[in-house]
Amino acid sequence: MTRISATSEQRDAFNRDGVLCLRGVIDPKLIAVLAEGIDSCLERPGPKGRNFNAVESPGRFAGDVFMWTFDDAMRQFLLDSPLAEIAASFMGSDTAVHMLDQMFVKEPHTPSRSPWHQDQTYMYADGEQLISIWVAADPVTIESGAVEWIKGSHRSGKLYQATGFDPNITYETDDYDVLPDIESNRDQHDIVAYETEPGDIVINHLRTLHAAPGNGTDQRRRAVAYRFTGDDAYYAIRKKGSQPIVDPGLAQGAPMPCDVFPKLWPAPVEAPSLHVDRPR
């Protein structure tokens, strides 16, 4: 596997902006494995697979999580890709623990937006060394649903209430701040979007605010976000939010590494052992 580490300039840019695009990082053969895994999960979703579309909306906005636990291709991509090493390097961490893989597929002519949000309050960890790596299996343009990011928004330290992608699910809780109306005040923010080719990746801190438009093209937009934690991260139990695919058996504040959240950097001697059955 090719060693990939952040340069000091790249790490400085990431720490400043909370988001960074790297070009041509993933080998095309691995992208083919990822595409195979995504299509397999679309055909046979896991226990938490869903369509985020409102009932009356055209197209399909499909999501799934923890796919490495039940799909061989998704597991192969995770273990053979350089993502864990990249995550550790950009976090400035000696280790990288994989928290989950999360699929976001917007089929052609799917108008459903991904609402403004930050990832951390959906996730199972708190700390500073928290990172996501977004990998697309298709070319992505602004018109097909490229993610928009608010540069520097992670540095506020604020945690916002999670926003339901599914219109039938809400995460309202008094634990976190109410997200301001970003869309009506776009000119007040430094918003950037990256058009990408397969093999490019977008790295973001889990507090960086972002959203994505629908897919108004004839092309698919298949992507997976890989969430990693570093040395200072600890398990967080939210009053409102999604749950891991199985109970990790961790108490609030516990170190992250376990069967559900395997340490992938440095590379383990033995592959993670967790397997979950797909619904029949």
Summary of the structure (lengths in Angstrom):
residues: 280
radius of gyration: 17.4
end to end distance: 35.6
largest distance: 50.2
contacts: 901
relative contact order: 0.24
helix: 21%
strand: 25%
